[in-house]
Amino acid sequence: MESNNTQKKPFSELIKEDTPVLVDFYADWCAPCKMMPPILKQLKSEMGDAIKIIKIDTERNPDVAIRYQVRGIPNLILFHKGQILWQQAGVVQMPQLKQIIEQKLEQS
């Protein structure tokens, strides 16, 4: 799992890459957000290099959250080559999440 704080590239460049990027918008005080890391870890182990997963703290990066209209957290956004393919607020279980991502990437 990569934290945006340790990234060398700005967020706007990361989401434009060929590798799809799943962004998890969260906050430390958000109880449901704490359910996402194990789900995302499992997703990463199944999908490997086919996807990049980034976590963004909405408290530390309010400008990014506002830009993508993140109103509820956890909020997942799937980017591919700068385009939003999918966005959903709330906890998404791993099988469903993997299925949605694979489906959206096939369509793009």
Residue pairs with C-beta under 8 A, 6 or more apart in sequence:
1 37
1 40
1 41
1 44
1 53
1 55
2 52
2 53
2 54
2 55
3 54
3 55
4 11
4 14
4 54
4 55
4 56
4 61
5 60
7 14
7 54
11 54
11 56
11 61
11 64
14 21
14 52
14 54
15 21
15 23
15 79
15 82
16 81
16 82
17 52
17 81
18 81
19 49
19 50
19 51
19 52
20 50
20 51
20 52
20 78
20 79
20 80
20 85
20 101
20 105
21 51
21 52
21 53
21 54
21 78
21 79
21 80
22 40
22 43
22 51
22 52
22 53
22 54
22 76
22 77
22 78
22 79
22 101
23 53
23 54
23 55
23 56
23 76
23 77
23 78
23 79
24 33
24 36
24 40
24 53
24 54
24 55
24 56
24 74
24 75
24 76
25 56
25 58
25 64
25 65
25 68
25 70
25 73
25 74
25 75
25 76
25 77
26 33
26 36
26 55
26 56
26 57
26 58
26 73
26 74
27 33
27 57
27 58
27 59
27 73
28 57
28 59
30 73
30 74
32 73
32 74
32 90
32 91
33 73
33 74
35 74
35 91
36 74
36 76
36 91
37 55
39 91
39 92
39 93
39 94
39 97
40 53
40 55
42 94
43 51
43 53
43 94
43 97
43 98
43 101
44 51
44 53
46 94
46 98
47 98
47 101
51 101
56 64
56 65
58 64
58 65
58 70
58 73
68 77
68 84
68 87
70 77
70 89
71 89
72 89
72 90
73 89
74 89
74 90
74 91
75 87
75 88
75 89
76 86
76 87
76 88
76 89
76 92
76 97
77 84
77 86
77 87
78 84
78 85
78 86
78 87
78 100
78 101
78 104
79 85
80 104
80 105
80 108
81 108
83 108
85 104
85 105
85 107
85 108
86 100
86 101
86 104
88 100
92 100
